[in-house]
């Protein structure tokens, strides 16, 4: 009998021990899953030798020196189950080959999965080509290094999200003109709207689309409530007005420089401004006369106002979430490439056949450039293009990443239909495939819809929006 009771006691002790171990293990696992860590880093990716070509136009634009530095800025978040990285690069657009190589290098060095890394460009028009000579290595290495350093800096953290409107600095750049004021486009046809038509009230009728006025921020602080990082997003094309022949990060870099003083961040604090859906937006105050600005002055003005707006947004955050759940999904979508009609190709070849300078001068502006683009589009072998979409979850924030210069209305629709309380839309993500108008904007014509600037099928925006909403819904369902 004594042995019997000893046996029962022993089994009971083993059972309690196993149960306790299981429960404690679950608790530890759960704690690991919901305990947020964050790290941030900025790496200088300025060119080391000059001159360098700064693309973004139809003519060579050479820089002889740098006015201010370019950076790759990274934010890495880890909730114990998912580790993700968000990188913002001071570049017109980072080539897919550079993005892929940088992601691969970073993944090998710190273990973050390739599909959990987002690299977006600011779209500064005063930055070197990401493919140019020795600069490609500088940029590739810098992007990877920013991720690795941010990952190495991971520590307990909490996040907050907020928005602050700054509507006065975003303007739709596509306008309907008054009767008789519309010039011929490069194809010798008449569009319904014109990009950047000037500021004269004598020709301007009304803008052709809406703007997204909000600056959305992800504010990160450490366990001691010390500011760690701030990731901002604003749907404003570059500002421009940089010193001639000088590399510059435009207002994105100036914003990052100002933010530490706004929030009391230390030397390790990193701020970054990503580009939103600004494909049809710029900083020109149409129908308003702006006084002349010295080089870089307008950039400083916008950066100061954006930094103030980010400060006001941050002040709205009443609590930070140290248990924010993370998620990130990536999807490949195949789109058809646009192909010109036989009539368009014939007209383009007629233009290219003109050799007489006097006759060429009679052609519409940029006719030769777009004739070449038309023939090139017709002759390419590829009929489709695979693009990469990403969607992220950071607590109650949804983030969409689009590899285009998307129109503002696309971002507005994603924000309106998203299952998350707040949604951020990042443009020029993981490369840029050109402009992304909506089908309605294609009907109006204009620069952003021409073959050569818009490469994909006219309903591509609809396909992309639907896919991103599905991806957000998938992330929203992840509650455990």
C-alpha positions in Angstrom: 0.0 0.0 0.0 2.9 2.4 0.9 4.4 1.7 -2.5 1.1 2.4 -4.1 0.8 5.8 -2.5 4.4 6.7 -3.3 3.7 5.8 -7.0 0.6 8.0 -7.0 2.5 10.9 -5.4 5.3 10.5 -7.9 3.0 10.5 -10.9 1.2 13.6 -9.5 4.5 15.5 -9.0 5.6 14.6 -12.6 2.2 15.7 -13.9 2.3 19.0 -12.1 5.9 19.5 -13.2 5.1 18.8 -16.8 2.0 21.1 -16.6 4.0 23.9 -15.0 6.8 23.5 -17.6 4.2 23.6 -20.4 2.4 26.6 -19.0 5.6 28.5 -18.3 6.9 27.6 -21.7 3.7 29.0 -23.3 3.9 32.1 -21.2 7.5 32.6 -22.2 6.6 32.0 -25.9 3.7 34.4 -25.7 5.8 37.0 -24.0 8.4 36.6 -26.8 5.7 36.9 -29.5 4.3 40.2 -28.1 7.4 42.0 -26.8 8.4 44.5 -29.5 12.0 45.4 -30.2 13.2 48.1 -32.6 16.4 49.4 -34.0 17.3 52.2 -36.5 20.3 53.3 -38.4 21.4 55.8 -41.1 24.3 55.2 -43.5 25.7 57.9 -45.8 25.4 56.8 -49.4 26.7 60.0 -51.0 28.9 59.6 -54.2 32.6 59.5 -53.5 33.7 60.9 -56.9 32.3 63.4 -59.4 30.9 64.2 -61.8 27.8 62.0 -61.6 24.7 62.0 -63.7 21.5 62.9 -61.9 18.6 61.4 -64.0 15.0 62.6 -64.0 14.8 64.5 -67.2 15.5 64.2 -71.0 18.8 65.9 -70.8 22.0 65.1 -69.0 22.2 66.6 -65.6 25.7 66.4 -64.2 26.6 67.1 -60.5 30.1 68.4 -59.7 29.8 68.1 -55.9 27.3 67.5 -53.1 25.3 70.2 -51.4 24.1 67.9 -48.6 24.5 64.1 -48.0 22.4 61.2 -49.2 21.4 58.4 -46.8 19.9 55.0 -46.6 17.8 55.0 -43.4 16.5 51.8 -41.9 14.0 50.9 -39.3 13.9 47.2 -38.1 11.1 45.9 -36.0 10.8 42.5 -34.3 7.9 41.1 -32.3 9.5 37.8 -31.5 7.8 36.1 -34.4 8.3 38.5 -37.3 11.3 40.7 -38.1 10.8 43.3 -40.8 12.9 46.2 -42.2 11.7 49.4 -43.8 14.5 51.4 -45.6 14.2 54.8 -47.2 16.9 55.8 -49.7 17.7 59.3 -51.0 17.4 58.4 -54.6 15.3 59.1 -57.7 14.5 55.4 -57.8 16.5 52.4 -56.8 17.0 49.8 -59.6 15.5 46.4 -58.9 19.0 44.8 -59.4 20.4 47.0 -56.6 17.4 46.4 -54.3 17.7 42.6 -54.8 21.5 42.6 -54.2 21.2 44.8 -51.1 18.4 42.7 -49.6 20.3 39.5 -50.3 23.5 40.9 -48.6 21.5 42.1 -45.6 19.6 38.9 -45.2 22.8 36.8 -45.2 24.4 39.0 -42.6 21.5 39.4 -40.1 18.9 36.8 -41.1 15.9 38.9 -42.0 13.9 37.2 -44.7 14.1 38.8 -48.2 10.3 39.1 -48.3 10.3 41.0 -45.0 12.4 43.9 -46.3 11.0 47.0 -47.9 13.3 49.4 -49.7 11.8 52.6 -51.1 13.2 55.7 -52.8 12.4 59.3 -51.9 12.4 60.3 -55.6 14.9 63.1 -55.2 15.8 64.4 -58.6 19.2 65.6 -57.4 20.6 62.2 -56.7 22.8 59.9 -58.9 21.5 57.1 -60.9 21.4 53.9 -58.8 23.0 52.1 -61.8 25.9 54.5 -62.4 29.4 53.0 -62.3 31.0 53.0 -58.9 28.0 54.5 -57.3 26.0 51.3 -57.6 28.3 49.6 -55.1 28.2 52.5 -52.7 24.4 52.5 -52.8 24.0 48.7 -52.6 26.5 48.4 -49.7 24.9 51.3 -47.9 21.4 49.9 -48.1 22.5 46.5 -46.8 24.6 48.2 -44.0 21.7 50.3 -42.8 19.6 47.2 -42.3 22.4 45.3 -40.6 23.2 48.2 -38.2 19.5 48.7 -37.4 19.1 45.0 -36.7 22.2 45.0 -34.4 20.6 48.0 -32.5 17.4 46.1 -31.7 16.2 46.8 -28.1 12.8 46.8 -26.3 10.6 49.5 -27.8 7.0 50.7 -28.3 5.3 52.3 -31.3 2.7 54.9 -31.9 1.0 56.0 -35.0 -0.7 59.3 -35.9 -1.5 61.7 -38.8 -1.4 65.5 -39.2 -2.7 67.3 -42.3 -0.5 69.6 -44.3 -2.7 70.3 -47.3 -1.2 73.6 -48.3 2.0 72.2 -49.8 0.5 69.5 -52.1 -1.0 70.5 -55.4 -2.4 68.4 -58.3 -0.1 69.1 -61.2 -2.5 67.9 -63.9 -4.9 70.7 -65.0 -7.8 71.2 -67.3 -7.1 74.3 -69.4 -9.5 76.9 -70.6 -10.8 76.5 -74.2 -8.2 76.9 -76.9 -5.2 76.8 -74.5 -4.3 73.1 -74.8 -1.1 72.5 -76.9 -0.5 69.4 -78.9 1.2 66.5 -77.1 4.4 64.9 -78.4 2.3 62.6 -80.5 0.6 65.4 -82.3 -2.7 64.8 -80.5 -4.8 66.8 -78.0 -5.0 65.8 -74.4 -7.7 66.9 -72.1 -5.3 67.8 -69.3 -1.7 69.1 -69.1 1.0 68.5 -66.5 2.6 71.7 -65.0 0.9 74.1 -67.4 2.2 77.2 -65.6 0.5 79.4 -63.0 -1.4 81.9 -65.2 -5.1 82.2 -64.4 -5.6 83.1 -68.0 -5.1 79.5 -69.1 -5.9 77.4 -66.0 -9.4 76.0 -65.4 -9.3 73.4 -62.6 -7.1 70.5 -61.3 -7.8 67.1 -62.6 -7.5 65.1 -59.4 -7.4 65.2 -55.6 -4.5 65.4 -53.2 -3.7 63.5 -50.1 -3.0 66.1 -47.4 -1.8 63.9 -44.5 1.6 63.3 -43.1 1.4 59.9 -41.4 4.1 58.9 -38.9 5.3 55.8 -37.1 6.9 57.0 -33.8 9.2 54.6 -32.0 10.5 55.0 -28.5 12.6 52.7 -26.3 11.8 51.2 -23.0 12.9 54.4 -21.2 10.5 56.4 -23.4 13.5 57.9 -25.3 12.8 58.7 -29.0 14.3 56.0 -31.1 13.0 56.6 -34.6 10.4 58.3 -36.7 9.2 57.0 -40.0 7.1 59.6 -41.9 5.1 59.4 -45.2 3.8 62.3 -47.3 2.4 62.3 -50.8 4.5 65.1 -52.2 6.8 64.8 -55.2 10.3 66.2 -54.7 10.5 70.0 -54.1 13.5 70.9 -56.3 15.2 74.2 -56.5 18.5 72.7 -55.4 21.8 74.4 -56.1 22.9 73.9 -59.7 25.1 70.9 -60.4 25.0 69.7 -56.8 23.7 66.4 -55.3 21.0 66.9 -52.7 18.6 64.7 -50.8 15.9 67.4 -51.3 13.4 68.0 -48.5 13.5 64.4 -47.4 17.1 64.8 -46.1 16.4 68.2 -44.5 13.3 66.7 -42.7 15.5 63.9 -41.3 18.1 66.5 -40.1 15.5 68.6 -38.3 13.4 65.9 -36.6 15.9 65.2 -33.7 15.5 68.7 -32.4 11.7 68.5 -32.7 11.5 65.4 -30.5 14.5 65.6 -28.4 16.2 62.6 -30.0 19.8 61.7 -29.2 22.7 60.8 -31.5 21.2 57.4 -32.2 17.8 58.8 -33.2 16.9 58.3 -36.9 14.1 60.0 -38.8 13.1 59.3 -42.3 10.5 60.6 -44.8 9.1 58.2 -47.4 7.3 59.2 -50.6 3.6 58.4 -50.7 1.3 58.5 -53.7 2.6 61.6 -55.4 2.6 60.7 -59.1 0.3 63.6 -60.0 1.3 65.9 -57.1 4.0 68.6 -56.7 4.8 71.7 -54.7 3.8 74.4 -57.3 1.1 76.7 -55.9 -1.0 77.0 -59.1 -3.2 80.1 -59.2 -1.0 81.6 -56.5 2.0 83.8 -57.0 5.0 82.7 -54.9 7.9 85.1 -54.4 11.2 84.0 -55.8 13.3 81.6 -53.7 17.1 81.2 -53.5 18.5 77.7 -54.1 17.4 75.2 -51.5 15.2 77.8 -49.7 11.9 76.1 -50.7 13.3 72.8 -49.6 14.0 74.3 -46.1 10.5 75.7 -45.9 8.8 72.5 -46.7 11.1 70.4 -44.5 10.5 72.8 -41.5 6.7 72.6 -42.0 6.8 68.8 -42.4 8.9 68.5 -39.3 6.4 70.7 -37.4 3.5 68.6 -38.7 5.3 65.4 -37.7 5.8 66.9 -34.2 2.0 67.7 -34.0 1.2 64.2 -35.1 3.5 62.7 -32.5 1.9 64.9 -29.8 -1.4 63.3 -30.5 -0.1 59.8 -29.5 -1.5 59.2 -26.0 -0.1 55.7 -25.6 2.7 53.6 -27.2 2.2 49.9 -27.9 5.0 47.6 -26.7 3.0 44.6 -27.8 2.3 45.7 -31.4 1.9 42.6 -33.6 3.9 42.6 -36.8 3.1 41.0 -40.2 4.3 41.3 -43.7 3.2 39.6 -46.9 4.6 39.9 -50.4 2.9 39.0 -53.7 4.0 38.9 -57.3 1.5 40.3 -59.8 1.8 40.0 -63.6 0.7 43.0 -65.6 0.5 43.4 -69.4 2.9 45.9 -71.0 1.3 48.5 -73.2 1.9 48.2 -76.9 1.4 51.0 -79.3 -0.9 50.6 -82.3 0.3 50.3 -85.8 -0.9 53.8 -86.5 1.2 55.2 -83.5 4.3 53.3 -84.6 4.0 54.6 -88.2 3.6 58.2 -86.9 6.6 57.7 -84.7 8.8 56.4 -87.5 7.8 59.3 -89.6 9.0 61.7 -86.9 12.3 59.8 -86.5 12.9 59.9 -90.3 12.9 63.8 -90.3 16.5 65.0 -90.5 16.1 68.6 -91.5 16.6 70.8 -88.4 14.0 73.4 -89.5 11.4 70.6 -90.0 12.3 69.1 -86.6 11.7 72.5 -85.0 8.1 72.5 -86.2 7.4 69.3 -84.3 5.6 69.3 -80.9 7.8 69.5 -77.8 9.6 66.2 -77.0 8.2 64.6 -80.2 11.5 62.9 -81.0 11.9 61.6 -77.5 8.5 60.0 -77.4 8.8 58.7 -81.0 11.8 56.7 -79.8 9.8 55.5 -76.8 6.9 54.4 -79.0 9.1 52.4 -81.4 11.0 50.8 -78.4 7.8 49.8 -76.8 6.6 48.2 -80.1 9.8 46.3 -80.6 10.4 44.9 -77.2 9.9 41.1 -76.9 8.3 41.1 -73.4 4.6 41.3 -73.3 4.1 41.2 -69.6 6.0 42.4 -66.5 6.0 40.8 -63.0 5.8 43.4 -60.2 6.2 43.0 -56.5 3.7 44.2 -54.0 4.1 44.3 -50.2 1.7 44.8 -47.3 2.8 45.3 -43.7 1.1 45.3 -40.3 2.5 47.3 -37.5 0.0 47.0 -34.7 -3.1 48.8 -35.9 -1.4 50.4 -38.9 -1.5 48.9 -42.4 1.2 49.8 -44.8 1.1 49.3 -48.6 4.2 49.3 -50.8 3.8 50.0 -54.5 6.6 50.0 -57.1 5.3 52.9 -59.1 4.8 56.7 -58.9 1.1 56.2 -58.0 -1.5 58.9 -58.3 -2.9 60.4 -55.1 -6.4 59.0 -55.6 -4.9 55.5 -55.4 -3.5 56.1 -52.0 -6.8 57.7 -50.9 -8.8 54.7 -52.0 -6.5 52.3 -50.2 -6.8 54.3 -47.0 -10.5 54.5 -47.3 -11.1 50.7 -48.0 -8.3 49.4 -45.7 -9.4 47.1 -42.8 -6.9 48.9 -40.5 -7.8 52.1 -38.6 -4.9 53.9 -40.3 -3.0 53.0 -43.5 0.2 54.3 -45.0 1.0 54.0 -48.7 4.6 54.0 -49.7 5.5 54.6 -53.4 8.6 53.8 -55.4 8.9 50.7 -53.3 11.6 48.1 -54.2 12.0 49.8 -57.6 9.9 52.1 -59.8 8.2 50.9 -63.0 7.0 54.4 -64.0 3.7 56.2 -63.4 0.5 54.6 -62.3 -2.6 56.5 -63.3 -6.1 55.2 -62.9 -8.3 54.2 -65.9 -10.2 57.5 -65.5 -7.0 59.5 -65.7 -5.9 57.5 -68.7 -8.9 58.9 -70.5 -7.8 62.4 -69.9 -4.3 61.9 -71.3 -1.4 64.0 -70.2 2.3 63.3 -69.6 1.9 60.6 -66.9 -0.3 58.5 -69.2 1.9 58.5 -72.3 3.7 55.4 -73.6 7.2 55.9 -72.4 6.2 57.2 -68.9 3.4 54.7 -68.2 4.4 51.2 -69.2 1.6 48.9 -67.9 -2.0 48.2 -68.8 -4.5 51.0 -68.2 -6.4 49.2 -65.5 -3.2 48.3 -63.6 -4.2 50.5 -60.7 -7.4 48.5 -60.2 -5.5 45.2 -60.1 -2.9 46.6 -57.7 -5.5 48.1 -55.3 -7.5 44.8 -55.2 -4.4 42.8 -54.5 -3.2 45.1 -51.7 -6.7 45.1 -50.1 -6.6 41.3 -50.1 -3.1 41.3 -48.5 -4.2 43.8 -45.8 -7.2 41.7 -45.0 -5.0 38.7 -44.6 -2.8 40.6 -42.2 -5.8 42.0 -40.3 -7.1 38.5 -39.6 -3.8 37.6 -37.8 -4.9 38.2 -34.2 -3.0 35.4 -32.5 
